Structure formats: structure tokens, C-alpha cells
Amino acid sequence: MRTPDLSAATWRKSSYSNGDGGQCIEVADGFRSVIPVRDSKDPEGPALVFPTAAWSAFVAGVKAGDFSAT
């Protein structure tokens, strides 16, 4: 998979992020077949790029409680 050019990406914080600055991720919409993800505390750092289907499966698992913190 070729990494897309993210220099013009518009990033948005996860709706699950809290307001205290901890554990926040940002995603960029508008990319064909991939979802770029980065740490909001390090916006100049690297981004991970996931195939859309894999990201959708991950989000569905989170919503279903498949990744318990215990």
C-alpha cells in the first residue's frame, strides 16, 4: 500500500477523546480506501494509515466492547 500525501490533510479529533489532553487520536477524512490516524499530542509526528475496512472493523469492535481494559 502506498502512503498518501498527508500534507494537506484536515484532521479531526476522535469523538471519544476527552478534554484534558490525554489519550487523543485524530483521523483524516477524504482519502480513498485508507484512514490516516495520528496522535493529537504529536501532530508533527508520524501517522498510521489503515485500510478503510480494517479501520471500520476496529471501530465496530471498540463500540462492541471487544477491547476491554481489564
HELIX and SHEET records of a PDB file:
HELIX    1   1 THR A   52  ALA A   64  1                                  13    
SHEET    1   A 4 TRP A  11  LYS A  13  0                                        
SHEET    2   A 4 ILE A  25  ALA A  28 -1                                        
SHEET    3   A 4 VAL A  34  ASP A  39 -1                                        
SHEET    4   A 4 ALA A  47  PRO A  51 -1                                        
END                                                                             
